[in-house]
Amino acid sequence: MATRKSSKTSMSLSRLKILAAGEEAPYQELTVELLASGDRLAREAALEALLERPLPGMRDQLRALFDELSGASDKLDPGAHLRERIAQLLLTFEDTRDLDVGLRASETYEKSMGVDSTANLRALGLKLVAMADLDVFPYVAAEHVNDAGSWSPEPANTALQLLASTGNQVAVYQWLVAGEHDPALIEAALGLLSDAPASVLSRCVGRLAHGALARKDEPLLTKLAETIVERELEDSYDVLPSIMRGAISKELYAYLALLLASTNRPGLLAILDAEMSDVRRRSAIAAALRVRTTPEQEAILKRWEEA
């Protein structure tokens, strides 16, 4: 049997859905009431409604609620779901005075059932800091580039993405070459170095390839090969034979052969020509060269057919 309190909450939530599409004053009045109620379900519904229809005039109350939830998070906001919604709302307001909330959110470490439950809140905190103060942000982001758990790449992923987008690509490069990292994050970070000089990116790719080959990390090896080809990193062409001769699957070898053949660049065709000397791999190379045969590729095929 439903209690009087739960029935009242249910009625209030039904009213909220109606008022959210109507005039602002009654919608805000009920939202204020629900956020002050202390009922987690009511607060969550109110915050969800605000995300659909933000009310900047409620900024002060949202900040106060963030303080309240942070003070007794294990009881009022386990998992930080409510605080995440507040941070998202503050981001939409774009008020630089919310730097303090961003800093607090980025420093929040809590566990639920023994697992870090505030990674997304820390990521949102980084976004708030970047929005509020670009001079402070790089320093805070540097604290989180290695802040990734076994279940989520956050907030490290957000830190790297924001560093790159705010003109701090050098920090991303430094992170890449500093040691072993989550391969998925490495792949993402490589794509962020769009403005890095080719010679610098070549150095980075060479270092990463060494570790990826030792681990037989095929997804990362694929990303590295694609980066070399797409960015035309001629200084790294010597890395490609090492990747192709590494202990990789036949499927990956065939893909890399096709990747190199599709460019028809002399330097990459020379690699395929040299690879033809391996009888075990010759059929895969020949198949790649026959997909869109050019005079240069035809010459390679003919030479090895006559050999």
C-alpha positions in Angstrom: 0.0 0.0 0.0 1.4 3.4 -1.0 2.3 5.8 1.8 0.9 9.3 1.8 4.4 10.7 1.1 5.0 8.5 -1.9 1.5 9.4 -3.3 2.2 13.1 -2.9 5.6 12.7 -4.6 3.9 10.8 -7.5 1.4 13.6 -7.9 4.1 16.2 -7.9 6.0 14.5 -10.6 2.9 14.2 -12.7 2.4 18.0 -12.3 6.0 18.6 -13.2 5.6 17.0 -16.6 2.6 19.2 -17.3 4.1 22.4 -16.0 7.4 21.9 -17.7 5.7 22.6 -21.0 3.8 25.6 -19.8 4.5 29.0 -18.2 7.8 29.4 -16.4 6.7 30.7 -13.0 4.6 27.7 -11.9 7.2 25.3 -13.4 10.0 27.0 -11.5 7.9 27.1 -8.3 7.3 23.3 -8.4 10.9 22.6 -9.3 12.1 24.6 -6.4 9.8 22.6 -4.1 10.9 19.3 -5.4 14.6 20.1 -5.1 14.1 21.2 -1.5 12.0 18.1 -0.6 14.9 15.9 0.2 13.3 13.1 -1.8 15.9 11.6 -4.1 13.4 10.5 -6.8 11.7 14.0 -6.8 15.1 15.7 -7.0 16.2 13.5 -9.9 13.0 14.2 -11.8 13.3 17.9 -11.2 16.9 18.0 -12.4 16.0 15.9 -15.5 13.2 18.4 -16.3 15.7 21.3 -15.9 18.1 19.7 -18.3 15.2 19.7 -20.8 14.2 23.3 -19.9 17.0 25.1 -18.0 16.2 27.9 -15.7 19.3 30.1 -15.2 17.5 31.9 -12.3 17.9 28.7 -10.3 21.7 28.7 -10.4 22.1 29.7 -6.7 19.7 26.9 -5.5 21.5 24.4 -7.7 24.9 25.4 -6.2 23.4 25.1 -2.7 22.1 21.7 -3.5 25.5 20.6 -4.8 27.0 21.6 -1.4 24.3 19.7 0.5 24.7 16.5 -1.6 28.5 16.7 -1.3 28.3 16.9 2.5 26.4 13.7 2.9 26.9 11.9 -0.5 26.7 8.4 0.9 23.1 9.0 2.0 21.8 11.7 -0.3 23.6 11.0 -3.6 25.3 7.6 -3.8 26.9 7.3 -7.2 26.8 11.1 -7.7 24.0 11.0 -10.2 22.3 14.1 -8.8 25.6 16.1 -8.7 26.3 15.0 -12.3 23.0 16.6 -13.4 23.8 19.8 -11.5 27.2 20.0 -13.1 25.5 19.6 -16.5 23.1 22.3 -15.8 25.8 24.7 -14.6 27.6 24.1 -17.8 24.6 25.2 -19.8 24.5 28.5 -17.8 28.1 29.3 -18.8 28.7 31.3 -15.7 32.5 31.7 -14.9 31.6 32.1 -11.2 31.1 28.3 -11.1 34.8 27.6 -11.2 34.7 26.6 -7.6 32.1 23.9 -8.3 34.1 22.6 -11.2 37.2 22.3 -9.0 35.3 20.5 -6.3 33.6 18.1 -8.8 37.0 17.4 -10.4 38.4 16.4 -7.0 35.5 14.1 -6.0 36.5 10.5 -5.4 33.9 8.2 -4.0 33.2 4.5 -4.2 29.9 2.6 -4.5 30.0 -1.2 -4.0 33.8 -0.8 -3.9 34.0 0.8 -7.4 34.8 4.4 -8.3 31.4 6.0 -8.9 32.4 9.6 -9.5 34.5 9.4 -12.7 31.8 11.1 -14.8 31.4 13.8 -12.2 35.2 14.5 -12.3 34.9 14.7 -16.1 32.1 17.2 -15.8 34.1 19.1 -13.3 36.9 19.4 -15.8 34.5 20.8 -18.4 33.3 23.4 -15.9 36.8 24.4 -15.1 37.6 24.8 -18.8 34.5 26.8 -19.3 35.2 29.1 -16.4 39.0 29.7 -16.5 41.2 28.6 -19.4 44.3 29.7 -17.5 43.6 27.3 -14.6 42.3 24.5 -16.7 45.5 23.0 -18.1 46.9 22.6 -14.6 43.8 20.8 -13.3 43.6 18.6 -16.4 47.3 17.6 -15.9 46.2 16.0 -12.6 43.7 13.8 -14.5 45.4 12.6 -17.7 46.0 9.3 -15.9 42.8 9.2 -14.0 41.1 6.3 -15.7 39.6 3.2 -14.2 39.2 -0.4 -15.5 35.6 0.3 -16.3 35.8 3.8 -17.8 38.4 6.0 -19.6 37.0 9.0 -17.7 38.0 11.5 -16.7 41.3 11.0 -18.4 39.7 11.0 -21.8 37.9 14.3 -21.2 41.2 15.8 -19.9 43.0 14.8 -23.0 40.2 15.9 -25.3 39.9 19.3 -23.7 43.7 19.9 -23.5 43.9 19.3 -27.3 40.9 21.6 -28.0 42.2 24.4 -25.9 45.6 24.6 -27.6 47.5 22.4 -25.2 48.5 19.6 -27.7 52.0 19.5 -26.2 50.5 18.2 -23.0 48.8 15.4 -24.9 52.1 14.5 -26.7 53.9 14.4 -23.4 51.3 12.1 -21.9 51.6 9.8 -25.0 55.4 9.3 -24.7 55.6 9.3 -20.9 54.8 5.6 -20.4 52.3 2.7 -20.8 48.7 3.7 -21.0 45.3 2.3 -21.8 45.5 1.4 -25.6 42.0 2.8 -26.2 43.1 6.2 -24.8 46.3 6.1 -26.8 44.3 5.6 -30.0 42.0 8.5 -29.1 45.0 10.8 -28.1 46.8 10.1 -31.4 43.8 11.6 -33.3 44.1 14.8 -31.2 47.6 15.7 -32.5 46.3 17.2 -35.7 48.6 20.2 -35.4 51.7 18.4 -34.4 54.7 18.6 -36.8 55.1 15.5 -38.9 58.6 14.9 -37.4 57.3 15.0 -33.9 54.4 12.7 -34.6 56.8 10.3 -36.3 58.9 10.1 -33.1 55.7 9.4 -31.1 54.5 6.7 -33.5 57.9 5.0 -33.4 57.9 4.8 -29.6 54.3 3.6 -29.4 54.9 0.9 -32.1 57.7 -0.7 -30.0 55.4 -1.2 -27.1 52.4 -2.3 -29.1 54.5 -4.9 -30.9 55.7 -6.3 -27.6 52.1 -6.6 -26.4 50.8 -7.8 -29.8 48.2 -5.0 -29.5 46.6 -5.3 -33.0 44.0 -2.4 -32.5 46.8 0.0 -31.6 49.1 -1.3 -34.3 46.3 -0.7 -36.8 45.8 2.8 -35.6 49.6 3.5 -35.8 49.8 2.2 -39.4 46.8 4.2 -40.4 48.3 7.4 -38.8 51.5 6.9 -40.7 49.7 6.4 -44.0 47.1 9.1 -43.6 49.5 11.8 -42.3 52.1 10.7 -44.9 54.8 10.3 -42.1 57.7 9.4 -44.4 60.1 9.4 -41.4 58.0 6.5 -40.0 57.7 4.4 -43.1 60.4 2.1 -41.7 58.0 1.3 -38.8 55.5 -0.3 -41.2 57.6 -3.4 -42.1 58.2 -4.0 -38.4 54.4 -4.0 -37.8 53.7 -6.2 -40.8 56.4 -8.7 -39.8 55.3 -8.8 -36.2 53.1 -11.6 -34.8 49.9 -10.3 -36.3 46.9 -12.1 -37.7 46.5 -12.9 -41.4 43.5 -10.6 -41.4 45.4 -7.6 -40.2 48.3 -8.3 -42.5 45.9 -8.4 -45.5 44.3 -5.1 -44.4 47.7 -3.4 -44.0 48.8 -4.6 -47.4 45.6 -3.1 -48.9 46.1 0.1 -47.0 49.6 0.6 -48.5 48.6 -0.5 -52.0 45.7 1.9 -52.1 48.0 4.9 -51.8 50.2 4.0 -54.8 53.0 6.0 -53.2 56.5 4.8 -54.2 57.8 4.5 -50.7 54.9 2.3 -49.6 54.9 0.3 -52.8 58.6 -0.4 -52.1 57.6 -1.9 -48.7 55.1 -4.2 -50.4 57.7 -5.1 -53.0 60.1 -6.2 -50.3 57.4 -8.1 -48.5 56.8 -10.2 -51.6 60.1 -12.0 -50.8 58.2 -13.8 -48.0 56.5 -16.7 -49.7 54.0 -17.1 -46.9 52.8 -13.5 -47.3 53.1 -13.2 -51.1 49.5 -14.1 -51.9 48.1 -11.4 -49.5 50.4 -8.8 -51.1 49.5 -9.8 -54.6 45.8 -9.7 -53.8 46.2 -6.2 -52.5 48.1 -5.0 -55.6 45.4 -6.5 -57.9 42.5 -4.5 -56.3 43.2 -1.3 -58.2 46.3 -2.1 -60.3 48.4 0.8 -61.5 51.3 0.6 -63.8 53.7 0.7 -60.8 51.8 -2.1 -59.1 51.6 -4.1 -62.3 55.4 -3.9 -62.6 55.8 -5.4 -59.1 53.5 -8.2 -59.8 55.1 -9.0 -63.2 58.6 -9.0 -61.7 57.7 -11.5 -59.0 55.7 -13.7 -61.4 58.9 -13.9 -63.6 61.2 -14.5 -60.6 
